[in-house]
């Protein structure tokens, strides 16, 4: 059984409001050169939630459930940096006040945090409703694995992931698939992986089928091969990163399902174990 420094971590409030979808130019250019008018990020997405397919939606960068953002830039920076997948969230204003959910992802670029709530609670929510998150998890470490960096992950969710230590000293982490570094696109080269995400490119149908990308779901755990997310996002042969699928497939060149990093190592101290249940919805018992 793994041991962590959970008892030394700090739990702190961060807060944002449900953000309105935004648009300046109506058309989105697909990788085949065609233009489309589609729903995209922000707002309350009523019919897409964690555990659902991340592929095939008539949309672009769709964020499941509820999207929040703080209006002040510095506050929003802290919201995106400190909120971790699995953190408790509670509505603190509006008709849905008191409803409880949990963080499902952090989306870079738009700087959004996504949250799961029950459908009955979504129906009571409105744009600008305030949602408070008990941020908890940044600085999490597994004892004896100093070379493995953990980020953006609630300690209680880590416990539910059934991570084991193999006889050869590697951490065995459940994942639904492995993705090669050459398929990682938008977001590569970012200065930090401690917030936001980066995209798996999906313009190649053969690669999608070969690596099971066409079967990805919101909340799936995936292993990124030869990807180092220690101090940014880049290529390093032998490095291993574990991430969570947080937004849908995209039509833009260089984009696709978004991955928020939860674990990374410059060496092969992490091993992926194929498991079809390796999904946040399963661990959080979403019905």
N, C-alpha and C positions, 0 to 999 in steps of 0.2 A: 504493500500500500504506500502511495506517495505521501510525503509530508511537506507542508508548506509553511510560509510565514504569515498566514492569514490573521493570526492574533495580533500582529503588529501593524496591520493595514489601517488606514484612516477612511472612515465613511463620512461623506460630506454631501450637502445638498447642492444640486444644480437644477436649473429650471428654464423652461422655454415655453413658447406658445405654439399652438397648432398653426402651421404656416400655410399661406394661400399658394396654390400653384401660380407660377409666374411665366410670362411669355412676352417677348419683344418682337421677334421675327417669327411669323407663323409656321414656316416650313423647316423640316428637318431633313438633311441630305443623307440618304442611305449609301452604303458602300458600293452599290451598283450604279450610283449616279442619279437615281430617281429621288424626288422630293415628296414628303409626306406631312400631313397635319395629324398629330397624334397627342394623346395625353402623355404627360411625363411626370416630373417630380413634384412633391409637395401635397398638402391637403390631407384629407381623409380618404383612403382608398378602401371602399366598402367590400369589394368582392375579391380582393387579393390579400392573402395572409401568409404568415410563416407556415411552412410545410407544403404549400401549393407549388406547382411547377413554376420554375423561374423562366421558362422558355415558352414561346408561342403566343404571348400576349400582343394585342394590337396596341402597342405603346412603346415608349422609349425610356429606359432607366426607371421603370415603375418601382415605387417604394411601397412595400406592403404595409397595411395598417395605417398608423398615424405618424405623420411627419411633424417634428417640432424644430423650432429655431428660436434663439434669443435675439431680440431686436438690436441690442447693443453689441458691437463687434467683439469687444474683449470678453463680454459675458458669453457670447456664442462660442468664442474660442475655448473657453473653459468647459462649456457644456460638451463640446465635441471631443475635447481631450480627456475629460474625466469620466464621462458616461461610458459604461462597459456593458457588453452583451450579457444579458441575464439580470442586470440591475433592476430592482423594484422601481416602479413608476406609479404615480398616483395623480389623478386629476384633482386640482385644487380650486377650480372656479367653473362656473357654468352649470348647466342642467345635469351633467354627468359627474359632478363633484363627488369625490370619494371612490370612484371607479379605480381599480387596480390592474396594472399590466406589467410588462417587462420590456427592456430594451432588446431589440433584435439586430441593430446594425448602426454604423456610423458611415455616412456617405460623403466623401470628399468632393471638393469642387463647389458643390452647392452648400456644403457644410451643414448637413441635416442629420438629425438623430431620429431613428425610426423605432416605434413602440407597438407592441401587440396589446390589444384590448379585446375583450369579448364582443361579439357582434351586437348584443343588446346595449352595450355601453357606447359603441360607435354611433348608434342611431340617436343618441342624446347629445353628442358633441357638436361643437361649432368652431369655425375658424377663430383663432385668438384665445381659445380656452387655454388656461395655464396648466402645465404638467410638471410636477416635481419628481426628480429622480434622486434616489439615494446612491450616489456614485461611490463605487467600491471595487477595487481591483487593480488599479495601476500600481505597479511596484510588487505585484505578486511574484513569488519565486517558489520553485520546487527544490527542497533540500537535496544537496548532492548533485545538482545539475545547474551549476553557476553559468555554464556556457549556453544554456537554454533561456531565452528571454520570453517572458509572458507579458502580454499587454491586451487591453480592451476586453478583459474577461472577468466576470464575477466569480469569486472563489467558490461559491456554492454550486455554480454551474460546472466548474472544473471538477468538483467531486462527483458529479453525476455522469461525467463522460467516460468513466471506467478505464482510465489510463493506467497502464501497468508498466512495471520495470522488468524487461526481459533479462534472461540469464547473462547476456552479453553486455548488459549495462545500458541498453537503449530504452528510451521511452516509447511504448507502443500506444499509438493514438488511433481511435476509430475514425475512418474517413470513407466517403462514398466513392472517391476516385482520386487519381493522381494526375496532375497537369504539368506538362513540360514548360520550361522557362520561356521557350520561344513563342508560346501562346499568350504571354502576359503583355498587355498593351497599356492603355491610358492609365496614368498614375505611376508608371515605372519611372524611377529617377526622383521621386518625391523626397523631401528632406526628412520625413519621419513616417513611420507606420503606426505610431501611437495614437493616431486618429485617422479617420477617413477610410478609403479603400482603393483598390485598383482592379482593372477589368481583365477578364479572360476574353481574348479575341475570338469571335465566333463566325467570321465571314467564310471560313472553309468548312463545308459540309462534311468532308471526309474526316477531318480532325474532330469535329463535333461528335461523330459517331464512334470513332476509334477510342476516344477518351471519355465517352459517356456524358459529354456536355449537353447533349440534347435531352438528357433525363434529369438535369439538375433541378433542385427544388430550393426555394427560399429556406435558409437555415441549415443547408447541407454543410458538413465539414469536408474540406478538400485539402489535399497535400500538394504544395507547389514545389516541384523538383528543381534544384539548382537555383533557388530564389532566396536571397539574403535580405531580410527585413529588419536587421538589427538596428541600423542607424539611417534608415531610409529604405528605398526599395530598388534592388538591383540584382544583377546576375552574379553568382559565385558557384563554381562547380563544386558539388558535394553538399551545398547548403540545403536546408529543408525548412519550409514554412508551412504552418497549418493556418487555414483561414475559414471564414464562414461566408456563405453566399448571402448577400444582403439586399441586392436589388436585381431587377429583371435583366434579361437580354436587351441589347440595344441595336439600333439600325446603323449607327455611325461607324465609319471606318476606324479600326483600332479600339473599339469598345465591345462590351459584352457584359455578362453577369458580373456584378461587383463582389470583391472579396475583401473583407475586413480581417486583418491579421490578428490572431490570438496567441501564436507561438512561433518562434523562429530560432534557428541555430546555424552557425557557420559551418558546422560539421554534421556528419550523419548520426547524431545522437537521438534523432527522432525517426521512428519508423511508422509508416501508415499501415493499419490493419483494416482491410476492406470490411465494411459493415453497412448494410442498407439502412440501418436505424441511426446512423451517425448524423443526426439532425437536431437542431435546437428545439424544434417542436416536440420531438420525442422525449428529450431530456426534461423539458419543462411541462410535459404532460398536457399539451394543447389537444383538446378534443375536437 
